[in-house]
């Protein structure tokens, strides 16, 4: 299946693309739900997203570094199932992180109304 390093890079790129799409969809849907036509809340929503990202930068960084370490070990020892499970875990972690962020943002924006 994955025979060269370029195949691993393409696979990892696809996984991160999926994570980016999931993140965008969650943020777009939840942001539209929070704002509900009140454009004055858009700046407040953006502020709290940045604040949450700054506070939780290390958590996201650790998850990504762990993913790359496991992917590298999987490549060296040719453990394709481990790479696939690691990729699925990364996608699930991105979903959880983005939902937690949007819950935080929604709670903060609702308190400021």
C-alpha positions as CSV (number, residue, x, y, z in Angstrom):
1,X,0.0,0.0,0.0
2,X,2.5,2.7,1.2
3,X,5.8,1.8,-0.4
4,X,7.7,5.1,-0.4
5,X,8.2,8.1,1.8
6,X,6.3,10.1,-0.7
7,X,3.3,7.8,-0.3
8,X,3.5,8.4,3.5
9,X,3.7,12.2,3.0
10,X,0.7,12.1,0.6
11,X,-1.3,10.0,3.1
12,X,-0.4,12.3,6.0
13,X,-1.3,15.4,3.9
14,X,-4.7,13.8,3.1
15,X,-5.3,13.2,6.9
16,X,-4.4,16.8,7.7
17,X,-6.7,18.0,4.9
18,X,-9.5,16.0,6.3
19,X,-8.8,17.5,9.7
20,X,-8.8,21.0,8.2
21,X,-12.2,20.4,6.5
22,X,-13.7,19.0,9.7
23,X,-12.4,22.0,11.6
24,X,-13.8,24.5,9.1
25,X,-17.2,22.8,9.0
26,X,-17.6,22.7,12.8
27,X,-16.5,26.3,13.2
28,X,-18.7,27.6,10.3
29,X,-21.8,25.7,11.5
30,X,-21.3,26.6,15.2
31,X,-20.3,30.2,14.4
32,X,-23.5,30.7,12.3
33,X,-25.5,29.2,15.2
34,X,-23.9,31.6,17.7
35,X,-24.3,34.7,15.5
36,X,-27.8,34.0,14.2
37,X,-27.9,37.1,12.0
38,X,-26.4,39.4,14.7
39,X,-23.1,40.5,13.0
40,X,-22.0,42.4,16.0
41,X,-21.2,39.0,17.7
42,X,-18.8,38.0,14.9
43,X,-15.9,40.0,16.4
44,X,-16.6,38.6,19.9
45,X,-16.7,35.1,18.5
46,X,-13.4,35.6,16.7
47,X,-11.8,37.0,19.9
48,X,-12.8,34.0,22.0
49,X,-11.7,31.6,19.3
50,X,-8.2,33.2,19.3
51,X,-8.2,33.2,23.1
52,X,-9.0,29.5,23.3
53,X,-6.4,28.7,20.6
54,X,-3.7,30.6,22.5
55,X,-4.6,28.8,25.8
56,X,-4.7,25.3,24.2
57,X,-1.8,25.7,21.7
58,X,0.3,23.2,23.6
59,X,-2.4,20.5,23.6
60,X,-2.9,20.7,19.9
61,X,0.9,20.8,19.4
62,X,1.4,17.7,21.5
63,X,-1.2,15.8,19.6
64,X,0.4,16.7,16.3
65,X,3.9,15.9,17.4
66,X,2.7,12.5,18.8
67,X,1.0,11.8,15.4
68,X,4.2,12.5,13.5
69,X,6.3,10.4,15.9
70,X,3.9,7.4,15.6
71,X,3.7,8.0,11.8
72,X,7.5,8.0,11.6
73,X,7.8,4.8,13.6
74,X,5.1,3.2,11.5
75,X,7.0,4.1,8.4
76,X,10.3,2.8,9.7
77,X,8.8,-0.6,10.8
78,X,6.3,-0.7,8.0
79,X,3.3,-0.8,10.3
80,X,0.5,0.3,8.1
81,X,-2.4,-0.6,10.5
82,X,-0.8,1.5,13.2
83,X,-0.5,4.5,10.9
84,X,-4.2,4.1,9.9
85,X,-5.3,3.9,13.5
86,X,-3.1,6.8,14.4
87,X,-4.7,8.8,11.6
88,X,-8.2,7.9,12.7
89,X,-7.3,8.9,16.3
90,X,-6.0,12.3,15.0
91,X,-9.2,13.0,13.1
92,X,-11.3,12.1,16.2
93,X,-9.0,14.3,18.4
94,X,-9.5,17.2,16.0
95,X,-13.3,16.8,16.1
96,X,-13.2,16.8,19.9
97,X,-10.9,19.8,20.2
98,X,-13.0,21.8,17.8
99,X,-16.2,21.0,19.5
100,X,-14.7,21.9,22.9
101,X,-13.5,25.2,21.4
102,X,-16.9,26.1,20.0
103,X,-18.6,25.2,23.3
104,X,-16.2,27.5,25.1
105,X,-16.8,30.3,22.5
106,X,-20.6,29.8,22.7
107,X,-20.6,30.0,26.5
108,X,-18.4,33.1,26.6
109,X,-20.5,34.9,23.9
110,X,-23.8,34.0,25.6
111,X,-22.4,35.5,28.9
112,X,-21.5,38.7,27.1
113,X,-24.8,39.3,25.5
